[in-house]
Amino acid sequence: MTVKLEGKVLVVISDVDGTLLDQQTYHFESSLPAVERLRELKFPLVLCSSKTAAEIIPLQLDLGLNDPFICESGGAIYLPRNYFPFAIAALKPRRRFEIIEFGKKVFYLRQTLQETARRCGVTVKSFGSMSFQEIICRTGLTLDQAIHARQREYDEPFLVASGDTKQLFAALQAQALTVTQGDRFYHLTGGHDKGAAVKLLIEFYRRRYQSMLAVGIGNSANDLSLLRQTDIAVLVRNPDGRYDSEVTTQLPSVTCTHGIGPEGWREAIDGLLACKPI
């Protein structure tokens, strides 16, 4: 796909793990030059992740970003104060941010997950029940990062150890909950997904900019609702050399990168800024 910007503002809404960050090391050295180019051009880069706000805020500081972000698979939008030049209803102040909440609280998700799994005869391992050491072993996070990852509000990652996964998912969905698959875990949310938050945020940007293009970047089925809301959807190649089949099946128009992880992410941004095929 070749895109001509022709004076348009590029608004990039991106997943984090396996795209902007390396899926195993969480490093961003390969993607950083493209982040810096967006920053120099004053093109917004919105991080949209299953990560918690406590995880995303330090990452934003490391990347030099001061744009909104979407945490916990669309659980909330965090807006820097006075970011948009117009009033927005239903904002909750929190430190230097104002937030819009979409999700149900995590204590409800954890309780419902355990009760539903028990009824279905399924054994699950919920993120909230894992020790910090287990989180570190399963994810490769440092202790500080694991502490931040446990500060969840709207999205509960979990693993299925045994039992009928389809029956469990159907029972959870019957209770108006949503199950998606990420890079390492399934994610249980309160009926929300990344798409609703992305859609609203794009509406704000269209009010701010006369002419813009929204670009979505992801690598897994958990990003499908994000990608559907953007003008240009980009799927980053995974470390096994494959592309998420659920995304390619349900969104056949998606543009796929040749590069893997952060290299693929940089490839996409460089191609868009140079108006070259990606």
C-alpha positions as CSV (number, residue, x, y, z in Angstrom):
1,M,0.0,0.0,0.0
2,T,1.2,3.5,-0.9
3,V,-0.2,6.5,1.0
4,K,0.1,10.1,0.0
5,L,0.0,12.4,3.1
6,E,-0.4,15.7,1.1
7,G,-0.5,17.9,4.2
8,K,-2.4,15.5,6.3
9,V,-1.6,14.9,9.9
10,L,-0.7,11.2,10.6
11,V,-2.2,9.9,13.9
12,V,-0.6,6.6,14.8
13,I,-2.4,4.3,17.2
14,S,-0.2,1.4,18.1
15,D,-0.1,-1.8,20.1
16,V,3.0,-2.1,22.2
17,D,4.3,-5.6,22.8
18,G,5.5,-7.4,19.7
19,T,5.2,-4.2,17.7
20,L,6.8,-1.1,19.2
21,L,8.6,-3.3,21.7
22,D,10.4,-6.6,21.1
23,Q,8.1,-9.4,22.3
24,Q,10.8,-11.1,24.4
25,T,13.2,-8.3,25.5
26,Y,10.7,-5.4,25.6
27,H,13.4,-3.2,24.0
28,F,12.6,-0.5,21.5
29,E,16.0,0.4,20.0
30,S,14.9,-0.7,16.5
31,S,11.6,1.3,16.5
32,L,13.0,4.4,18.3
33,P,14.2,6.2,15.1
34,A,10.7,6.1,13.7
35,V,9.2,7.3,17.0
36,E,11.6,10.2,16.9
37,R,10.6,11.1,13.4
38,L,6.9,11.1,14.4
39,R,7.8,13.3,17.4
40,E,9.8,15.8,15.2
41,L,6.9,16.1,12.8
42,K,4.5,16.5,15.7
43,F,2.4,13.6,14.6
44,P,0.6,12.0,17.6
45,L,1.6,8.5,18.7
46,V,-1.0,6.9,20.8
47,L,0.0,3.7,22.7
48,C,-3.0,1.3,22.8
49,S,-2.1,-1.8,24.9
50,S,-3.2,-4.4,27.3
51,K,-0.6,-2.9,29.6
52,T,-1.7,-1.0,32.7
53,A,-1.4,2.8,33.0
54,A,1.4,2.2,35.6
55,E,3.3,0.4,32.8
56,I,2.6,2.8,30.0
57,I,3.5,6.0,31.8
58,P,7.2,5.2,32.3
59,L,7.3,3.9,28.7
60,Q,5.9,7.2,27.4
61,L,8.6,9.1,29.4
62,D,11.3,6.9,27.9
63,L,10.0,7.6,24.4
64,G,9.5,11.3,25.0
65,L,5.8,11.1,24.3
66,N,3.1,13.4,25.6
67,D,0.1,12.1,23.7
68,P,-3.0,10.3,25.0
69,F,-2.8,6.5,25.6
70,I,-5.3,3.7,25.9
71,C,-4.6,1.1,28.6
72,E,-5.8,-2.4,29.5
73,S,-7.3,-3.3,26.1
74,G,-9.5,-0.2,25.9
75,G,-10.4,0.0,29.6
76,A,-9.6,3.7,29.7
77,I,-8.3,6.6,27.7
78,Y,-5.7,8.7,29.5
79,L,-5.7,12.3,28.2
80,P,-2.9,14.8,29.2
81,R,-4.7,17.8,30.8
82,N,-5.8,20.4,28.2
83,Y,-4.6,18.2,25.4
84,F,-7.6,18.9,23.1
85,P,-8.7,22.5,22.6
86,F,-12.3,21.8,23.4
87,A,-14.3,20.5,26.4
88,I,-14.9,16.8,26.8
89,A,-17.6,15.4,29.1
90,A,-17.3,12.7,31.7
91,L,-13.6,13.1,32.4
92,K,-12.1,11.9,35.7
93,P,-9.1,13.7,37.0
94,R,-6.1,11.6,37.9
95,R,-2.7,13.2,38.6
96,R,-1.6,15.0,35.4
97,F,-4.3,13.2,33.3
98,E,-8.0,13.2,32.7
99,I,-9.4,9.8,32.0
100,I,-12.4,8.3,30.2
101,E,-13.4,4.8,31.6
102,F,-15.0,2.0,29.5
103,G,-14.3,-1.1,31.5
104,K,-15.7,-3.0,34.4
105,K,-13.5,-3.2,37.5
106,V,-10.9,-6.0,37.7
107,F,-12.1,-7.4,41.0
108,Y,-15.5,-8.2,39.3
109,L,-13.7,-9.8,36.4
110,R,-11.5,-12.0,38.6
111,Q,-14.4,-13.2,40.7
112,T,-16.6,-13.9,37.6
113,L,-13.7,-15.7,35.9
114,Q,-13.1,-18.0,38.8
115,E,-16.8,-18.8,39.4
116,T,-17.5,-19.4,35.7
117,A,-14.4,-21.6,35.3
118,R,-15.5,-23.7,38.3
119,R,-19.0,-24.2,36.9
120,C,-17.5,-25.2,33.5
121,G,-15.0,-27.6,35.1
122,V,-12.1,-25.6,33.7
123,T,-8.9,-24.8,35.6
124,V,-7.6,-21.3,35.0
125,K,-4.6,-19.3,36.3
126,S,-5.5,-15.6,36.7
127,F,-2.9,-12.9,36.6
128,G,-4.1,-11.5,39.9
129,S,-3.4,-14.9,41.5
130,M,0.1,-15.1,40.2
131,S,3.1,-14.2,42.4
132,F,5.5,-11.6,41.2
133,Q,8.1,-14.4,40.6
134,E,5.6,-16.3,38.4
135,I,4.8,-13.2,36.4
136,I,8.5,-12.6,35.9
137,C,9.1,-16.2,34.8
138,R,6.1,-16.2,32.4
139,T,6.7,-12.7,30.9
140,G,10.4,-11.9,31.3
141,L,9.5,-8.6,33.1
142,T,11.7,-7.2,35.8
143,L,10.4,-7.0,39.3
144,D,9.5,-3.3,39.0
145,Q,7.7,-4.0,35.7
146,A,5.9,-6.9,37.2
147,I,4.7,-4.7,40.1
148,H,3.4,-2.2,37.6
149,A,1.7,-5.0,35.5
150,R,-0.2,-6.2,38.6
151,Q,-1.8,-2.7,39.1
152,R,-4.7,-3.7,36.9
153,E,-8.1,-2.0,36.8
154,Y,-10.1,-3.2,33.7
155,D,-8.4,-6.2,32.1
156,E,-7.5,-9.6,33.6
157,P,-5.0,-11.8,31.8
158,F,-5.3,-15.5,32.4
159,L,-4.2,-18.9,31.2
160,V,-6.3,-22.1,30.8
161,A,-4.6,-25.1,32.4
162,S,-7.2,-27.7,31.6
163,G,-10.8,-28.1,30.5
164,D,-13.0,-27.0,27.6
165,T,-11.8,-23.6,26.6
166,K,-14.7,-23.0,24.1
167,Q,-17.3,-23.7,26.8
168,L,-15.6,-21.3,29.2
169,F,-15.4,-18.5,26.7
170,A,-19.1,-19.0,25.7
171,A,-20.1,-18.9,29.4
172,L,-18.1,-15.7,29.9
173,Q,-19.5,-14.0,26.8
174,A,-23.0,-14.9,27.9
175,Q,-22.4,-12.6,30.9
176,A,-21.5,-9.7,28.5
177,L,-17.8,-10.1,29.0
178,T,-15.2,-10.2,26.2
179,V,-12.3,-12.7,25.8
180,T,-9.4,-11.9,23.4
181,Q,-6.1,-13.6,22.8
182,G,-2.9,-11.6,23.3
183,D,0.8,-12.6,22.8
184,R,1.1,-14.5,26.1
185,F,-2.4,-14.6,27.8
186,Y,-6.1,-14.6,27.2
187,H,-7.6,-11.3,28.3
188,L,-11.0,-10.9,30.0
189,T,-12.6,-7.5,29.8
190,G,-16.0,-6.1,30.8
191,G,-17.5,-6.1,27.3
192,H,-15.1,-3.5,26.0
193,D,-12.2,-3.8,23.6
194,K,-9.6,-1.5,22.1
195,G,-12.0,-0.5,19.3
196,A,-14.4,1.6,21.3
197,A,-11.7,3.7,22.9
198,V,-9.9,4.1,19.5
199,K,-13.1,5.1,17.8
200,L,-13.8,7.9,20.3
201,L,-10.2,9.1,20.3
202,I,-10.1,9.4,16.5
203,E,-13.3,11.4,16.7
204,F,-11.5,13.9,19.0
205,Y,-8.5,14.1,16.6
206,R,-10.8,14.7,13.7
207,R,-12.2,17.7,15.6
208,R,-8.7,18.9,16.3
209,Y,-7.2,18.5,12.8
210,Q,-8.9,19.5,9.5
211,S,-7.2,16.8,7.6
212,M,-5.7,13.6,9.1
213,L,-5.1,9.9,8.6
214,A,-5.5,7.4,11.4
215,V,-3.0,4.5,11.2
216,G,-3.5,1.4,13.4
217,I,-0.6,-1.0,14.1
218,G,-0.9,-4.4,15.8
219,N,0.2,-7.9,15.7
220,S,-2.4,-10.1,17.3
221,A,-6.2,-10.8,17.5
222,N,-6.4,-8.5,20.5
223,D,-5.6,-5.7,18.1
224,L,-8.4,-6.5,15.6
225,S,-10.9,-4.1,17.0
226,L,-8.2,-1.3,17.0
227,L,-7.3,-2.0,13.4
228,R,-10.9,-1.9,12.2
229,Q,-11.3,1.7,13.4
230,T,-8.4,3.2,11.5
231,D,-8.0,4.5,7.9
232,I,-4.9,2.3,7.4
233,A,-4.4,-1.0,9.2
234,V,-0.9,-2.5,9.6
235,L,-0.2,-6.0,10.9
236,V,3.4,-6.6,12.2
237,R,5.0,-10.0,11.6
238,N,5.5,-12.2,14.7
239,P,8.8,-13.8,15.8
240,D,7.8,-17.1,14.3
241,G,7.7,-15.5,10.9
242,R,3.9,-15.7,10.7
243,Y,1.0,-13.2,10.8
244,D,-1.9,-13.6,13.1
245,S,-4.4,-15.7,11.1
246,E,-7.5,-14.3,12.8
247,V,-6.5,-10.8,11.8
248,T,-5.7,-11.7,8.2
249,T,-8.9,-13.7,7.8
250,Q,-11.2,-11.1,9.3
251,L,-9.4,-8.0,7.9
252,P,-8.1,-9.1,4.4
253,S,-7.3,-5.5,3.5
254,V,-4.7,-5.3,6.3
255,T,-1.1,-4.3,5.2
256,C,1.5,-6.8,6.5
257,T,5.1,-5.8,7.3
258,H,8.1,-7.9,6.1
259,G,10.0,-7.0,9.3
260,I,9.3,-8.7,12.7
261,G,8.4,-6.7,15.9
262,P,10.0,-3.3,16.2
263,E,11.8,-3.6,12.9
264,G,8.4,-4.2,11.2
265,W,7.0,-1.3,13.2
266,R,9.8,1.0,12.0
267,E,9.3,-0.3,8.4
268,A,5.6,0.7,8.5
269,I,6.3,4.2,9.8
270,D,9.2,4.9,7.5
271,G,7.1,3.7,4.5
272,L,4.2,6.0,5.5
273,L,6.4,9.0,6.0
274,A,8.2,8.5,2.7
275,C,5.0,7.8,0.9
276,K,6.4,4.4,-0.2
277,P,4.7,1.0,-0.4
278,I,4.6,-0.9,2.9
